[in-house]
Amino acid sequence: MCRNIKTLYNFEPPATEEEIRAAALQYVRKISGSTNPSAANQGVFDRAVDEVARASATLLGSLVTTAAPRDREAEAAKAHARAVHRFGA
């Protein structure tokens, strides 16, 4: 599951709320061991996702770097090339 969590910091344009929430969802799924919580746990699961997303957004907004922002399309192309090399066409 966590292989789907992507680096969100120092990109141009910056990470969206949707991307941050998707990463938070993957994280909570991983640590809870559940992709679909029971009805009894749904509320606490959703609250955990909200809290992780909020903490992640705070972190991303507070980090400081002198490095130039990375280009999303260039990074996606590199990832695609690695996947082709690893898994074939």
LOZA-656594 format. One line per 5 residues: their letters; for each residue y negated, z negated, x negated of N, C-alpha, C, CB. Coordinates in pm, 1 decimal. Glycine has a CB too. Layout:
BEGIN
A	Y Z X Y Z X Y Z X Y Z X  ...;
//
This chain:
BEGIN
MCRNI	120.5 0.0 -81.0 0.0 0.0 0.0 -126.4 0.0 -85.0 -0.1 -119.3 92.0  -133.5 -82.9 -187.2 -257.4 -96.1 -263.5 -290.4 26.7 -346.2 -249.0 -215.1 -353.3  -196.4 117.2 -360.4 -229.5 239.7 -432.8 -339.5 315.6 -361.4 -106.0 328.3 -448.6  -360.3 288.2 -233.6 -461.7 358.5 -155.9 -601.0 298.7 -172.3 -423.6 358.1 -10.6  -610.7 184.4 -238.0 -742.0 125.6 -259.6 -805.7 198.0 -376.8 -732.7 -28.7 -285.7;
KTLYN	-919.3 257.6 -352.0 -989.9 336.0 -452.7 -1107.6 256.7 -507.8 -1038.1 469.8 -393.7  -1144.6 287.0 -631.5 -1264.6 227.8 -689.3 -1384.8 275.1 -607.8 -1280.0 265.9 -840.6  -1469.7 181.8 -570.7 -1583.8 214.5 -485.5 -1716.7 198.1 -556.9 -1582.1 128.6 -362.3  -1715.9 141.9 -676.1 -1840.4 111.7 -745.3 -1888.2 226.3 -832.7 -1823.7 -11.4 -828.9  -2018.5 241.1 -837.6 -2088.9 334.1 -926.2 -2058.9 480.2 -895.3 -2053.0 305.1 -1069.3;
FEPPA	-2063.5 513.2 -768.3 -2049.2 652.4 -726.5 -2178.6 699.0 -662.8 -1930.7 669.4 -628.4  -2199.0 827.7 -669.0 -2312.4 887.7 -601.7 -2258.0 989.5 -503.2 -2411.7 953.2 -703.1  -2277.2 976.4 -375.2 -2346.7 869.2 -305.6 -2263.6 740.7 -304.3 -2379.6 912.1 -162.7  -2328.6 627.0 -278.7 -2257.8 498.1 -278.5 -2149.3 492.3 -170.3 -2357.4 383.6 -257.8  -2059.9 397.5 -186.1 -1951.3 377.4 -89.6 -2009.2 348.0 48.9 -1858.1 261.7 -135.1;
TEEEI	-1943.1 401.1 149.2 -1985.7 378.4 287.2 -1920.5 251.7 341.2 -1950.5 499.8 376.4  -1972.1 201.6 451.5 -1911.4 85.3 516.9 -1766.8 116.1 555.9 -1993.3 43.7 641.8  -1742.2 239.5 597.1 -1606.9 280.7 636.2 -1510.0 273.2 517.2 -1609.3 423.9 693.5  -1554.7 318.3 400.4 -1470.6 312.6 281.0 -1442.8 168.7 239.2 -1536.7 388.3 166.2  -1545.8 84.1 248.8 -1529.3 -56.8 213.3 -1432.9 -123.3 310.2 -1665.5 -130.1 213.6;
RAAAL	-1445.8 -94.5 438.3 -1355.7 -153.8 537.4 -1212.1 -105.1 517.2 -1403.3 -120.3 679.9  -1193.1 22.0 484.9 -1058.4 74.5 461.3 -993.1 3.6 343.2 -1063.0 226.4 436.2  -1069.5 -21.4 237.3 -1016.1 -93.1 121.6 -982.7 -236.5 159.8 -1116.5 -90.8 4.5  -1067.8 -300.2 240.0 -1042.6 -437.1 284.5 -916.4 -442.7 369.6 -1162.9 -491.6 363.7  -898.3 -346.0 456.4 -778.7 -340.3 540.4 -652.8 -328.6 454.7 -787.4 -222.0 638.4;
QYVRK	-655.4 -241.5 354.6 -540.4 -225.7 266.2 -510.3 -355.8 191.7 -565.2 -112.0 166.3  -615.4 -423.6 146.8 -597.8 -549.4 75.0 -533.4 -654.5 165.6 -732.9 -600.2 21.6  -585.4 -669.8 285.7 -530.8 -769.9 378.0 -387.4 -734.5 417.2 -619.2 -781.4 504.1  -359.3 -607.9 437.2 -222.0 -566.0 465.9 -129.1 -605.1 352.0 -215.6 -414.2 489.8  -174.5 -584.1 228.7 -91.3 -612.5 112.9 -62.6 -761.3 100.7 -157.9 -561.6 -13.8;
ISGST	-165.9 -843.9 106.9 -142.5 -985.7 84.6 -74.1 -1054.1 202.4 -272.4 -1054.2 55.5  -89.2 -997.5 322.6 -22.3 -1057.2 438.6 120.8 -1006.1 453.4 -101.3 -1028.0 566.1  148.8 -891.0 390.8 282.0 -832.2 403.2 304.3 -765.6 537.1 386.7 -937.2 381.9  196.3 -737.5 607.7 208.0 -681.5 741.7 108.5 -567.5 761.4 185.9 -790.4 847.4  159.6 -452.8 803.9 68.7 -343.0 835.6 22.8 -350.1 980.2 135.7 -208.7 808.6;
NPSAA	105.0 -407.2 1064.3 72.0 -425.6 1205.6 103.1 -569.4 1244.2 150.8 -325.3 1295.9  2.4 -657.2 1243.0 28.6 -797.2 1275.0 67.9 -814.9 1421.9 -94.2 -882.1 1243.2  135.6 -923.4 1449.2 173.2 -954.1 1587.3 47.7 -985.8 1667.6 273.5 -1072.9 1592.9  62.3 -985.2 1798.2 -51.1 -1016.7 1885.5 -106.2 -1155.4 1854.9 -9.5 -1007.9 2033.3  -16.7 -1248.8 1819.4 -59.1 -1385.3 1788.1 -144.9 -1389.7 1661.6 63.0 -1476.0 1771.6;
NQGVF	-123.4 -1295.8 1569.8 -195.7 -1296.0 1443.2 -307.2 -1192.4 1435.4 -99.9 -1273.1 1331.7  -324.1 -1110.4 1537.3 -421.3 -1001.5 1531.8 -563.3 -1050.4 1506.7 -417.3 -922.8 1660.2  -604.4 -1156.6 1574.5 -740.6 -1207.9 1559.1 -769.0 -1255.9 1418.1 -764.7 -1320.4 1656.2  -677.2 -1331.5 1362.9 -696.5 -1384.6 1227.7 -689.5 -1271.5 1124.9 -590.4 -1493.0 1196.0  -606.2 -1171.6 1149.1 -594.9 -1054.8 1063.0 -727.5 -978.0 1062.3 -478.8 -963.4 1109.7;
DRAVD	-781.1 -951.4 1179.7 -908.4 -878.6 1191.0 -1022.4 -956.5 1126.5 -941.3 -850.4 1338.4  -1022.3 -1087.4 1145.0 -1126.5 -1171.1 1084.7 -1117.5 -1165.2 932.0 -1113.9 -1317.8 1133.9  -995.5 -1165.9 878.3 -977.4 -1156.3 733.3 -1029.0 -1022.2 681.0 -828.9 -1174.4 696.2  -1000.0 -914.4 753.2 -1049.9 -782.8 712.2 -1202.9 -783.6 711.4 -996.3 -671.3 806.9  -1265.5 -840.6 814.0 -1411.7 -847.0 820.2 -1468.5 -926.1 702.5 -1456.8 -910.2 952.6;
EVARA	-1406.3 -1039.1 671.0 -1455.7 -1123.7 562.3 -1439.4 -1056.2 426.4 -1382.9 -1257.7 562.7  -1325.8 -990.5 404.3 -1304.3 -919.8 277.6 -1402.1 -803.1 266.3 -1157.9 -869.1 266.7  -1425.3 -731.5 375.1 -1520.1 -619.9 373.2 -1660.7 -670.6 342.6 -1518.3 -544.5 508.0  -1699.3 -781.4 402.8 -1832.1 -838.0 378.7 -1846.1 -881.7 232.3 -1857.8 -958.0 473.4  -1745.0 -949.3 179.3 -1748.7 -992.5 39.2 -1751.4 -871.6 -54.8 -1627.1 -1082.2 7.2;
SATLL	-1677.5 -768.6 -21.0 -1674.6 -647.2 -104.0 -1809.5 -578.0 -104.2 -1566.8 -550.4 -54.4  -1872.7 -569.1 12.1 -2004.9 -506.6 20.7 -2106.7 -585.7 -60.7 -2050.7 -496.1 167.7  -2098.3 -719.1 -55.7 -2187.3 -803.5 -135.1 -2165.1 -779.2 -283.8 -2165.3 -952.0 -101.6  -2039.3 -773.6 -324.0 -2006.7 -748.0 -463.9 -2061.4 -613.4 -509.1 -1855.6 -753.0 -485.2  -2033.7 -508.7 -433.6 -2077.9 -374.6 -471.4 -2230.0 -365.6 -478.8 -2024.5 -271.6 -372.4;
GSLVT	-2297.4 -438.0 -391.8 -2443.3 -437.3 -392.0 -2504.5 -520.0 -502.7 -2493.6 -486.2 -261.8  -2426.7 -608.7 -562.8 -2478.7 -699.3 -665.2 -2446.0 -657.6 -807.7 -2425.9 -835.9 -641.6  -2345.5 -573.0 -825.1 -2306.4 -532.6 -959.8 -2416.4 -451.0 -1026.3 -2176.4 -452.2 -956.0  -2425.8 -463.0 -1158.1 -2527.3 -392.0 -1236.0 -2456.3 -314.3 -1346.3 -2633.7 -491.1 -1295.9  -2499.3 -191.5 -1369.3 -2442.2 -110.5 -1475.9 -2549.3 -21.2 -1535.9 -2324.7 -26.2 -1423.8;
TAAPR	-2527.0 16.8 -1661.4 -2616.1 113.1 -1724.9 -2551.3 251.2 -1728.2 -2652.4 67.4 -1867.3  -2427.4 259.4 -1682.8 -2355.6 387.1 -1681.3 -2410.6 477.1 -1571.0 -2203.6 364.3 -1661.5  -2404.2 604.6 -1596.1 -2447.5 701.4 -1494.3 -2349.0 699.3 -1378.3 -2458.6 845.1 -1554.2  -2396.5 718.4 -1255.2 -2305.3 721.5 -1141.0 -2204.9 835.7 -1154.6 -2384.1 735.6 -1009.9  -2082.6 808.6 -1110.0 -1978.3 911.1 -1113.5 -1990.5 1000.3 -990.5 -1837.2 846.6 -1120.4;
DREAE	-1947.9 1123.3 -1007.0 -1950.8 1220.9 -899.5 -1819.6 1213.3 -821.9 -1974.5 1364.0 -955.0  -1827.4 1193.6 -691.6 -1707.2 1179.8 -608.8 -1618.0 1302.9 -615.7 -1746.1 1153.3 -464.6  -1678.0 1419.7 -610.1 -1599.1 1543.1 -610.5 -1527.7 1562.8 -743.9 -1688.7 1663.7 -581.0  -1595.2 1531.3 -853.8 -1532.9 1545.0 -985.7 -1416.5 1446.8 -1000.4 -1637.1 1521.7 -1097.7  -1435.2 1324.3 -954.0 -1327.9 1223.9 -961.9 -1210.2 1264.3 -873.0 -1380.7 1084.0 -920.4;
AAKAH	-1238.5 1319.7 -755.3 -1131.4 1365.8 -666.0 -1054.1 1480.7 -729.5 -1189.1 1409.8 -529.9  -1124.8 1569.8 -797.2 -1058.2 1681.8 -864.3 -967.6 1632.1 -976.1 -1161.7 1780.3 -920.4  -1013.7 1531.5 -1051.4 -930.8 1473.8 -1157.8 -805.6 1408.7 -1099.4 -1011.4 1370.3 -1239.3  -822.3 1335.7 -990.3 -708.6 1270.5 -925.8 -608.9 1373.2 -874.9 -755.9 1181.6 -810.6  -660.1 1482.4 -819.9 -573.1 1588.4 -770.8 -495.3 1651.3 -886.9 -655.4 1695.8 -696.3;
ARAVH	-562.2 1674.6 -997.2 -495.8 1733.1 -1114.6 -386.3 1639.8 -1166.1 -598.6 1761.8 -1226.9  -413.3 1508.8 -1166.9 -310.4 1411.6 -1209.2 -191.7 1414.5 -1114.5 -369.1 1268.7 -1215.5  -219.0 1424.7 -985.2 -110.8 1427.2 -886.7 -26.3 1553.5 -901.4 -167.8 1418.1 -744.4  -90.6 1666.5 -924.2 -16.1 1791.3 -944.5 71.4 1780.3 -1069.1 -113.1 1911.9 -957.2  15.7 1724.3 -1175.0 91.9 1706.8 -1299.0 210.0 1613.8 -1276.2 1.7 1651.6 -1411.0;
RFGA	187.0 1507.0 -1200.2 291.8 1406.5 -1177.3 397.8 1453.1 -1078.8 230.1 1278.1 -1127.1  355.5 1513.6 -969.7 447.8 1547.2 -861.6 475.0 1696.3 -846.6 394.7 1494.6 -733.5  402.7 1780.0 -917.9 419.0 1924.1 -904.6 328.2 1979.3 -797.0 563.4 1958.8 -873.8  328.7 2109.5 -783.8 239.8 2175.0 -687.7 287.7 2146.1 -548.7 232.6 2326.7 -711.6;
//
